[in-house]
Amino acid sequence: MNKLTKYTLLVVALLLLLGIAGRCDYNESVIYNMPDNVYQVMKVKLDNPSDSRLVDEYVNNRNHWDSIANEYQ
């Protein structure tokens, strides 16, 4: 393998790691700012989803989940 290929692979790996770290930070930020009752209801209704799935669902349907969580208060 030549030097250019090694450096290219290194750069790609670095960008991939930065993307994963950024997604984890984003998920943590959304979950931290989400009302606790919404988080609890989503965990039960979605059968214990991953953080990424939970965040995607909440961001795409925020009004729906907020209204459901208000019913369980």
The 8 nearest C-alpha neighbors of each residue, nearest first, counted from 0:
[[1, 4, 2, 5, 3, 6, 8, 7],
 [0, 2, 4, 3, 5, 6, 7, 8],
 [3, 1, 5, 4, 6, 0, 7, 8],
 [4, 2, 6, 5, 1, 7, 0, 8],
 [3, 5, 7, 2, 6, 1, 8, 0],
 [6, 4, 2, 8, 7, 3, 9, 1],
 [7, 5, 9, 3, 8, 4, 10, 2],
 [6, 8, 4, 10, 9, 5, 3, 11],
 [9, 7, 11, 5, 6, 10, 12, 4],
 [8, 10, 6, 12, 7, 11, 13, 5],
 [9, 11, 13, 7, 12, 8, 6, 14],
 [12, 10, 8, 14, 13, 9, 15, 7],
 [13, 11, 15, 9, 10, 14, 8, 16],
 [12, 14, 10, 16, 15, 11, 9, 17],
 [15, 13, 17, 11, 16, 12, 18, 10],
 [14, 16, 12, 18, 13, 17, 11, 19],
 [17, 15, 19, 13, 18, 14, 20, 12],
 [16, 18, 14, 20, 15, 19, 21, 13],
 [19, 17, 21, 15, 16, 20, 14, 22],
 [18, 20, 16, 22, 21, 17, 23, 15],
 [19, 21, 17, 23, 18, 22, 16, 24],
 [22, 20, 18, 24, 19, 23, 17, 25],
 [21, 23, 25, 19, 24, 20, 26, 18],
 [24, 22, 26, 20, 25, 21, 27, 19],
 [25, 23, 21, 27, 22, 26, 28, 20],
 [26, 24, 22, 28, 23, 27, 21, 29],
 [27, 25, 23, 29, 28, 24, 54, 22],
 [28, 26, 24, 30, 25, 29, 31, 23],
 [27, 29, 25, 31, 26, 30, 24, 32],
 [28, 30, 32, 26, 31, 27, 33, 25],
 [31, 29, 33, 27, 32, 28, 26, 54],
 [30, 32, 28, 29, 33, 27, 34, 26],
 [33, 31, 29, 30, 28, 34, 27, 35],
 [32, 34, 30, 31, 29, 35, 38, 37],
 [35, 33, 37, 36, 32, 38, 31, 30],
 [34, 36, 38, 37, 33, 39, 31, 32],
 [35, 37, 39, 38, 34, 68, 40, 72],
 [38, 36, 68, 40, 34, 35, 39, 41],
 [37, 39, 35, 41, 36, 40, 42, 34],
 [40, 38, 36, 42, 37, 41, 35, 43],
 [41, 39, 37, 43, 42, 38, 44, 68],
 [40, 42, 44, 38, 43, 39, 45, 37],
 [43, 41, 47, 39, 40, 45, 44, 46],
 [42, 44, 46, 40, 41, 45, 47, 39],
 [43, 45, 41, 46, 42, 40, 47, 39],
 [44, 46, 42, 43, 41, 47, 48, 53],
 [47, 45, 43, 44, 48, 42, 41, 49],
 [46, 48, 42, 45, 43, 49, 44, 41],
 [49, 47, 46, 53, 45, 52, 42, 50],
 [50, 48, 52, 51, 53, 47, 54, 42],
 [49, 51, 53, 52, 54, 26, 48, 30],
 [52, 50, 54, 49, 53, 55, 26, 48],
 [53, 51, 55, 49, 54, 50, 48, 56],
 [52, 54, 50, 56, 51, 55, 48, 57],
 [55, 53, 57, 51, 56, 52, 58, 50],
 [56, 54, 52, 58, 57, 53, 51, 59],
 [57, 55, 53, 59, 54, 58, 60, 52],
 [56, 58, 61, 54, 60, 59, 55, 53],
 [57, 59, 55, 61, 56, 60, 54, 29],
 [58, 60, 56, 57, 61, 55, 54, 62],
 [61, 59, 57, 63, 58, 62, 56, 64],
 [60, 62, 57, 64, 58, 63, 65, 59],
 [63, 61, 65, 64, 60, 66, 57, 67],
 [62, 64, 66, 60, 61, 65, 67, 57],
 [65, 63, 67, 61, 66, 62, 68, 37],
 [64, 66, 62, 68, 63, 67, 61, 37],
 [65, 67, 69, 63, 64, 68, 62, 70],
 [68, 66, 64, 70, 69, 65, 63, 71],
 [67, 69, 37, 65, 71, 70, 66, 36],
 [68, 70, 66, 67, 72, 71, 65, 36],
 [71, 69, 67, 68, 72, 66, 65, 36],
 [72, 70, 68, 69, 67, 36, 40, 37],
 [71, 69, 70, 68, 36, 67, 37, 40]]
